Amino acid sequence: MTNSPAKISTQALKSEDKSGSRRRFVVINGDDFGFSSGVNQGIIAAHEQGVLTSTSLMVTGQAFDEAVKLAHAHPHLAVGLHLVLGSGKSVLPPSQIPHLVDSNGNFSDKHNEAGIHYHVSPGARRELPLEIRAQLEKFRATGLQLSHVDGHNHMHFNPIVLHTLANLADEFNIKVIRLPYEELQLTLNIDRGDRLMKTIWYLVMSGLRRYGEPVVKAKGIISPERVYGWLQSGRMFEEYLLGLIPQIQADLVEIYAHPAIAIAGEPRNGPQGAGQLELKALQSPRVREILASHGFELTNYNKLTANC
């Protein structure tokens, strides 16, 4: 029997082995499961032939049905909800959430503007919980165990959205929510490109993390100590991972990427060719070896919270 999420803590997940040595855990997540068949194939390939242990499902993605079938066929792949509140479609019809989507049920592609709109529009604030609940219900209808919740383009980090998820945690058994936080200097030590934008986003995400931590902790929801992927989004390539992993000091870590296989005629969820390169990185024997050599055990949130 699963305990209430209110009984879970990050500290409870840390342990020592019989020799007293510290244990280190890493969740390797593939975002955008269900976005397209190529993304689905990339995630499954990274799981079967690489280090990927977890994925986040877009319940309104065009390849959602295929993703659900693949998930059921791969029971060791943990699956969470990739909440879509920007750059994607809604579950509810536009008539029910007119302040969130256009007449075709599409959320805005302008994420910063959408985030502000969600705060200042009374209509949007009323409708957000309806759509969030609908996406959680659609996930539950798949019969998959909900591993975690995160958001497409991190829209779940919006304070209104985060509070809504916290309020729904008991009903939907939400145990883990991704709260991104990664050290700026670790990224710059490897790749100094886009330094200004990385600095800006580091400051923004750090502030949102500080705001979000007490919100989720109040409900007993956990988030890993460090989450790597945002500052190098679309460029989580092999050499980057090989430079990042030895620098990590935290013991409970998530690394996420967007592996994909290019299929003619399908939309991309990242820069040209990036999905294939990120897939190659997750399949790299060198990446697996460096994780092991630095004491990381590959795991997922279902395993980490199984006894909580």
HELIX and SHEET records of a PDB file:
HELIX    1   1 PRO A    5  LYS A    7  5                                   3    
HELIX    2   2 THR A   10  LEU A   13  1                                   4    
HELIX    3   3 SER A   37  GLN A   49  1                                  13    
HELIX    4   4 PHE A   64  ALA A   73  1                                  10    
HELIX    5   5 HIS A  111  VAL A  120  1                                  10    
HELIX    6   6 PRO A  122  ARG A  140  1                                  19    
HELIX    7   7 HIS A  152  PHE A  157  5                                   6    
HELIX    8   8 PRO A  159  ASN A  167  1                                   9    
HELIX    9   9 ALA A  169  PHE A  172  1                                   4    
HELIX   10  10 LEU A  184  ILE A  190  1                                   7    
HELIX   11  11 ARG A  195  LYS A  217  1                                  23    
HELIX   12  12 GLU A  238  LEU A  244  1                                   7    
HELIX   13  13 ILE A  245  GLN A  247  5                                   3    
HELIX   14  14 ALA A  274  LEU A  282  1                                   9    
HELIX   15  15 PRO A  285  SER A  293  1                                   9    
HELIX   16  16 TYR A  301  LEU A  304  1                                   4    
SHEET    1   A 6 LEU A 146  GLY A 151  0                                        
SHEET    2   A 6 ALA A  78  LEU A  83  1                                        
SHEET    3   A 6 SER A  54  LEU A  57  1                                        
SHEET    4   A 6 ARG A  24  PHE A  33  1                                        
SHEET    5   A 6 LEU A 252  ALA A 257  1                                        
SHEET    6   A 6 ARG A 226  TYR A 228  1                                        
SHEET    1   B 5 LEU A 146  GLY A 151  0                                        
SHEET    2   B 5 ALA A  78  LEU A  83  1                                        
SHEET    3   B 5 SER A  54  LEU A  57  1                                        
SHEET    4   B 5 ARG A  24  PHE A  33  1                                        
SHEET    5   B 5 PHE A 296  THR A 299  1                                        
END                                                                             
